[in-house]
Amino acid sequence: MKVGFLNWVVWSSAIVSTMSYAFETTVVDLQDVGIVVELDGTVEAVNRGTLSAQTSGRIVAVNADVNDMVKQGDVLLEISAQQQSASLDAALAQLNSANAQKNKAIAQVKRYRELFPKGAISKERLDTAEAAARSSLADVKQATAAVTQAKESLGYTSITAPYTGIVTKRHVELGETVAPGSQLITGFSLSPLRVVTEVPQRYRNDVSGVSQFTITTLNGETLEPYEAKLFNYAHHQSRTFRLRLELLEQPAKLLPGEWVNIAFHYDEIPTLLVPKSSVIQRGELSVVYRVDGAKVTMNPIRVGQQHNDQLQVLSGLEVGDEIISDAVAYLAEK
């Protein structure tokens, strides 16, 4: 994790002439800058999971393997369906029998209701026939439910992709027998994506909104998250809080598991900043040219983070010091 500074600074400049040379100078001053903490983030898929068997049988077809791209609705695996087909046939036969019994009972009730006023049958026989008709209607509902369940069970023999994505693991082989609950295949979707990171405990209270975070990919692309979700509990070993950054845009080249940089802007402090052009760096040595009246001297400094065309000065300069703005041009003219 690195700590840096994001600045918005305006320098005062002047044109100084010494001997026969003219050059632009900058007066160093303290400016309020934003503190930036750099966090490591990982891209992850929002939709990911493992498909499990909801019926028993033997694996008879494997249509997808690890790293395969599949579309939503594609059949990934097939389970033997003989038992499920037989159960469906039996349920349909039972439904047909129940419908026949229902029709017979309804017809008998109709006849008895015509005969009862004439005294041809007793009230008890009519009541018995009506009860039998109601029972037959209940049998039809039960048989219909059994058919629906059998059809659903038959559908469980074809394992389809719930979304478009990539297969990451296959848990079964062709010919294996599975039971309800057996893991079959694992995968994730390439869209939508999000970025997850770990926020140290000391920064937890500084997280106030999504605007504090900027995501940068390895190819330099900047992503702006639309929502930040900080978990309400810390990891029991690292004492860090997980943070999820939801992405509105879905970069085509960004894949789950990739590393990204997250800039966390959380505070402001006054600091010294100078133009990058005023600093000459040779390995670990950094110098500027300080102006004191008509005298120009080489001044070693220690620099911190770079921000666009500006450098943070950790030591070697004080507020009010005047330095040459373009050291390379000064040396070339000199």
Secondary structure, 3 states (H helix, E strand, C coil): CEEEEEECCCCEEEEEEECCEEEEEEECCEEEEEEEEEEEEEEEECCEEEEECCCCEEEEEECCCCCCEECCCCEEEEECCHHHHHHHHHHHHHHHHHHHHHHHHHHHHHHHHHHHHHCCCCHHHHHHHHHHHHHHHHHHHHHHHHHHHHHHHHHCCEEECCCCEEEEEECCCCCCEECCCCEEEEEEECCCEEEEEEEEHHHHHHCCCHHHEEEECCCCCEECEEEEEEEEEECCCCCEEEEEEEECCCCCCCCCCCEEEEEEEEEEEEEEEEEHHHCEEECCEEEEEEEECCEEEEEEEEEEEEECCEEEEEECCCCCCEEECCHHHHHHHC
